[in-house]
Amino acid sequence: MMSTILDPQSKLKRRVILAVLILMFVSATIATIVHRLEPNTYPLHLIIPPLSAITSLILLILLYTKPQSLQQVINLGILQGVMFIVVPCWFHSLKAFTSSNISLVDNLPPISSVSLMLMTFMLITLRPQRLLLATILVWIGVAGPILTYFIFNPEELYSLRGLDLLISFGPVMGVQTALIFLHNRLQSIVESLYTERLQYYAQIIERQSIRQKALEQAFTQIHNGPLQTLALLQRDVQTEQISQTEFLQRLKELNTEIRAVGHSLADENNTGRKSVISPETLESATSETSLRLGEGTSIDLNLPLHNLLHEVYSLTLKRNLPYFQTIRVKVRNFAPITQSSLTLEMKRDLCLWLEEALCNVGKHAHGVTRIVVTGEEREDNYIIKVQDNGCGLKPGKEQQGTKHSHLLAKRLGGEFRRESLPKEGVICQLSWKVGELPKSAMTNGQK
């Protein structure tokens, strides 16, 4: 079994290297047998082919059993190829230099094709930063002694083998080096374009996330403010429990609330427009430090969560909702969180959630006389609870606010429940693990 999981590109490269090592092993084995059968052969020819076969087999076994050693096998394979090409070049060139009876063109092995294969192998396996330097060093190591020999022995260039060697190790390798340089430049340009495209798509996703968050916040502001007022006004008109003067006054208040929400959304939209120009302002758009409640007051989100919850509780219960007037007993206690990893956006969502839960009591809890609102840490969980002794929940379709509560609990990695109590009243509760938030929650806003 593979001991590590490779990405698709590494898997493909590993298969290619395995195939190359198999071919090198087979070729070196054949060369070993051929040189053994020759009557007169250089000792070097009896050493390099079997040594190449052994090293290829070792690298093959290493790469097959340990896929994570891919880069190490590549480096050792290139080093092996360079040594087994450079050594014969220098050996035969020096031997031809020192002996007048030996010519290079008659004794040099057919290494031009092998050097071409080596440079192609380097082109596939080496990183662009190292490829050009490695190509130049291989050219110097392989072509240097041969071209130097031809400079001092030009008569060998008149043979077909000499001319072939000159062209192979001169212009051809030079053009190949130039093409490798061009390949590096093109690859760097492609990688740069690819990176820019990824950044562009990341910005689009981030902007869409901000717009989605802005829509959710806009819905919550409208739901907790003007819609609450409008629903109560509609109910009072249907039951004929409102005078014309009070009706006009409440319409005026509704108009004020709608305009206040509109101004708030316009300010956030202006901030969002700036974010298209600058990534820094894009980030700041997700971390607004204030929250506007439905009754019009703004609170600072930089405060600790228990202080924010107390502010929301105090301000919301002052709103002119009908069943707030019948409450005689109010119990509230918000304990600090020992380890808080909440972002400003999560604080905003929690405050809006508490505001909506309280507004539901003021709007629907007929006969309520007692309300208990707490925030406490229990068994590594922080629990916000709103409990009343009103008429309980009415059966019906799940409302949009309940759906948002479930989404908030999912982002927090916690739980939400809202249900009628056995005797009387409703409990609305949101809990999450203290100090632990899912990555999706952490990326929704900044600290």
Summary of the structure (lengths in Angstrom):
residues: 447
radius of gyration: 39.1
end to end distance: 43.9
largest distance: 125.6
contacts: 1317
relative contact order: 0.05
helix: 68%
strand: 10%
